[in-house]
Amino acid sequence: MTPKTMRAAVLHAPGDIRLEQVPVPEPGPREVLVAVAACGVCGSDIPRMLQPGVAYDLPLICGHEFSGHVRALGSEVAAAGTVAVGDLVAVPPLVPCRHCASCVRGEFSLCEDYDYFGSRRPGAYAEYVAVPEGNLLVLPADLDPRAAAMLDPAAIALHAIWRTKLRAGHRVAVIGAGPIGLFAIQWALLQGASEVLSVDVSEQKAAMALEAGATHTATSPEQARGLAGAGYDVVIESAGAPATADQAVTLAARHGHAVFIGIPHDPVQLPKKTFSTFLRREVTLYGAWNSFSAPFPGDEWRVAVRAMSEGRLQWKFMITHELGLEDVAGTMRQLGERSVFSSKVLFLPNGDRP
């Protein structure tokens, strides 16, 4: 029987994160109740929970990279028979309006009136979440729930690569070796890249990039330039810093493609020399936002599920922390201070350790 209250890490103000007992959400007719198995920390969670002016509505339960098991069905969901109690599900975090011009075209990442778990509606740093039927991705029962919680960054990386014209034999550079960058390395190789350079200032993350399959690593711009030669056919920027945006352009080859995933928090200015490189090499720059396409949530998610299920996409080596909800506040402070090394941090609200 589902309890009436649950534990949740509730954000009341920047840095004020409290573990509280709150009501278990009641699923509406077209919703289900999901018991959260695992919820990953996204880089966007850190400023949202620690910096003023980032969170939309307070108090708020954050967390949007999550998986879980269905515990209760709304009346219309039960009648439809599309999902069953006990199913393992991943939850694509964007709830599209399905009515705006972008949604009608199937460009759900560009929805003009979306909802979003963990920022605009309650998220998954909690034991239970109410999820609309359209946001359920039913998964193979034998897939590890921790892998399922990492489908969002895996799909984001694939969505970005599909924005480019990556072909077999291309040289690829990936800037930033966080989880999205580590997935991007693997996707590039799976799509036939002849070599993949990983660029990150952290020696520890460089080691993880090699585990992901990178053929070369660089921990400084000088090292990266020394390896670039005539440049890379595709550059994937996942770090989200002004300096790395500049670097992405300068590493691109003639008629190269650079795609930007990372979200910078400071102004991005391209120096005159970089802009000249962009012009003279006729480099194409792409933005990549979220991970969604038609039919929702998109082939990015479905391909990622297959690749994880078949063991072609590795994920376990990225996990540096598996914690309970009681650790959310302290861990977020450490991540904000950068006082602890981390790659993928997972919270397991119901103790679903394998």
FENDAQUI-V427390 format. One record per residue. RES is the residue in one letter. PSI is psi in whole degrees, -180 to 180 (none if undefined). D_CENTER is the distance of its C-alpha to the mean C-alpha in whole Angstrom. Layout:
RES & PSI & D_CENTER
RES & PSI & D_CENTER
This chain:
M & 136 & 32
T & 132 & 29
P & 166 & 30
K & -24 & 31
T & 161 & 29
M & 164 & 26
R & 142 & 24
A & 145 & 21
A & 109 & 20
V & 126 & 21
L & 118 & 21
H & -30 & 24
A & 164 & 24
P & 120 & 22
G & -10 & 22
D & 88 & 24
I & 121 & 22
R & 135 & 24
L & 117 & 24
E & 162 & 26
Q & 122 & 28
V & 163 & 27
P & 141 & 28
V & 131 & 26
P & 144 & 25
E & 117 & 27
P & 137 & 26
G & 179 & 27
P & -35 & 29
R & 31 & 26
E & 166 & 23
V & 160 & 23
L & 125 & 23
V & 128 & 20
A & 117 & 20
V & 123 & 17
A & -45 & 17
A & 144 & 14
C & 122 & 11
G & 155 & 9
V & 122 & 9
C & 150 & 6
G & -28 & 8
S & -21 & 9
D & -31 & 11
I & -54 & 13
P & -33 & 15
R & -37 & 15
M & -13 & 17
L & -24 & 19
Q & 141 & 20
P & 147 & 23
G & 9 & 22
V & -46 & 18
A & 141 & 18
Y & -60 & 20
D & 133 & 22
L & 147 & 23
P & 158 & 23
L & 139 & 20
I & 116 & 18
C & -177 & 14
G & 118 & 11
H & -6 & 9
E & 87 & 7
F & 160 & 10
S & 167 & 13
G & -172 & 17
H & 138 & 20
V & 130 & 22
R & -26 & 25
A & 149 & 27
L & 138 & 27
G & 161 & 28
S & -44 & 31
E & -33 & 30
V & -43 & 28
A & -41 & 30
A & -33 & 33
A & -31 & 30
G & 23 & 30
T & -17 & 26
V & 151 & 25
A & 153 & 26
V & 134 & 27
G & -17 & 25
D & 139 & 22
L & 130 & 19
V & 149 & 16
A & 155 & 13
V & 100 & 12
P & 126 & 10
P & -21 & 10
L & 130 & 12
V & 99 & 15
P & 153 & 17
C & -28 & 21
R & 9 & 22
H & -23 & 25
C & 170 & 24
A & -39 & 25
S & -43 & 21
C & -41 & 21
V & -32 & 24
R & -3 & 23
G & 12 & 20
E & 68 & 18
F & -28 & 16
S & -24 & 13
L & 16 & 16
C & 137 & 18
E & -6 & 20
D & 57 & 20
Y & 162 & 17
D & 165 & 17
Y & 128 & 13
F & 138 & 13
G & -3 & 13
S & -42 & 14
R & -16 & 17
R & 163 & 18
P & 137 & 18
G & -153 & 14
A & 17 & 14
Y & 60 & 16
A & 165 & 19
E & -28 & 21
Y & 150 & 20
V & 139 & 19
A & 127 & 20
V & 129 & 18
P & 145 & 20
E & -38 & 21
G & -10 & 19
N & 16 & 16
L & 128 & 17
L & 101 & 16
V & 132 & 19
L & 162 & 18
P & 137 & 21
A & -25 & 22
D & 2 & 22
L & 136 & 18
D & 128 & 17
P & -28 & 16
R & -40 & 13
A & -41 & 12
A & -35 & 12
A & -11 & 9
M & 9 & 7
L & -32 & 7
D & -55 & 4
P & -32 & 3
A & -42 & 6
A & -36 & 7
I & -44 & 6
A & -42 & 8
L & -40 & 11
H & -43 & 11
A & -44 & 11
I & -39 & 14
W & -14 & 16
R & -21 & 16
T & -173 & 19
K & 46 & 22
L & 129 & 21
R & 160 & 24
A & 136 & 25
G & -11 & 27
H & 152 & 25
R & 134 & 24
V & 140 & 20
A & 135 & 19
V & 117 & 16
I & 120 & 16
G & 121 & 13
A & 38 & 13
G & -174 & 10
P & -42 & 8
I & -44 & 6
G & -39 & 10
L & -36 & 11
F & -38 & 10
A & -39 & 11
I & -47 & 14
Q & -42 & 15
W & -41 & 14
A & -42 & 17
L & -40 & 19
L & -26 & 19
Q & 9 & 20
G & 13 & 23
A & 139 & 22
S & -29 & 25
E & 153 & 24
V & 121 & 21
L & 131 & 21
S & 131 & 18
V & 119 & 19
D & 142 & 18
V & -18 & 21
S & 126 & 20
E & -36 & 22
Q & -40 & 20
K & -30 & 17
A & -40 & 20
A & -38 & 21
M & -35 & 17
A & -39 & 17
L & -38 & 20
E & -32 & 19
A & -15 & 17
G & 2 & 20
A & 139 & 20
T & -24 & 23
H & 155 & 24
T & 154 & 22
A & 138 & 23
T & 12 & 23
S & 156 & 25
P & -35 & 25
E & -43 & 29
Q & -42 & 28
A & -44 & 25
R & -36 & 28
G & -27 & 30
L & -15 & 28
A & -32 & 27
G & -124 & 31
A & 0 & 31
G & 169 & 27
Y & 140 & 24
D & -36 & 24
V & 132 & 20
V & 130 & 18
I & 115 & 15
E & 113 & 14
S & 4 & 11
A & -34 & 12
G & 39 & 13
A & 148 & 17
P & -41 & 20
A & -36 & 22
T & -27 & 19
A & -44 & 19
D & -47 & 23
Q & -38 & 22
A & -41 & 20
V & -42 & 23
T & -22 & 26
L & -12 & 24
A & 143 & 24
A & 175 & 27
R & 131 & 30
H & 27 & 28
G & 171 & 25
H & 129 & 22
A & 127 & 19
V & 138 & 16
F & 118 & 14
I & -42 & 10
G & 148 & 10
I & 104 & 12
P & 149 & 15
H & 7 & 17
D & 160 & 21
P & 141 & 23
V & 120 & 22
Q & 128 & 25
L & 121 & 26
P & 161 & 30
K & -41 & 32
K & -41 & 32
T & -43 & 29
F & -37 & 29
S & -39 & 32
T & -45 & 30
F & -44 & 28
L & -51 & 31
R & -30 & 33
R & -2 & 31
E & 51 & 30
V & 141 & 26
T & 128 & 24
L & 134 & 21
Y & 144 & 18
G & 148 & 15
A & 125 & 12
W & 119 & 11
N & -148 & 8
S & 23 & 8
F & 144 & 12
S & -171 & 15
A & 147 & 18
P & 143 & 19
F & 139 & 16
P & -6 & 14
G & 160 & 15
D & -25 & 15
E & -45 & 12
W & -43 & 11
R & -39 & 15
V & -40 & 15
A & -40 & 12
V & -47 & 14
R & -43 & 17
A & -39 & 16
M & -44 & 15
S & -35 & 18
E & -2 & 20
G & 11 & 19
R & -21 & 18
L & 114 & 15
Q & 143 & 15
W & -29 & 13
K & -36 & 15
F & -17 & 16
M & -22 & 13
I & 120 & 14
T & -19 & 16
H & 136 & 16
E & 111 & 17
L & 167 & 19
G & 172 & 20
L & -27 & 20
E & -14 & 23
D & -1 & 21
V & -51 & 18
A & -51 & 21
G & -40 & 22
T & -41 & 18
M & -40 & 17
R & -43 & 20
Q & -41 & 20
L & -39 & 16
G & -36 & 18
E & -13 & 21
R & 40 & 19
S & 2 & 22
V & 141 & 20
F & 137 & 18
S & 153 & 15
S & -93 & 12
K & 119 & 10
V & 124 & 12
L & 135 & 12
F & 136 & 15
L & 86 & 17
P & -30 & 19
N & 17 & 22
G & 31 & 22
D & 56 & 21
R & 140 & 21
P & none & 22
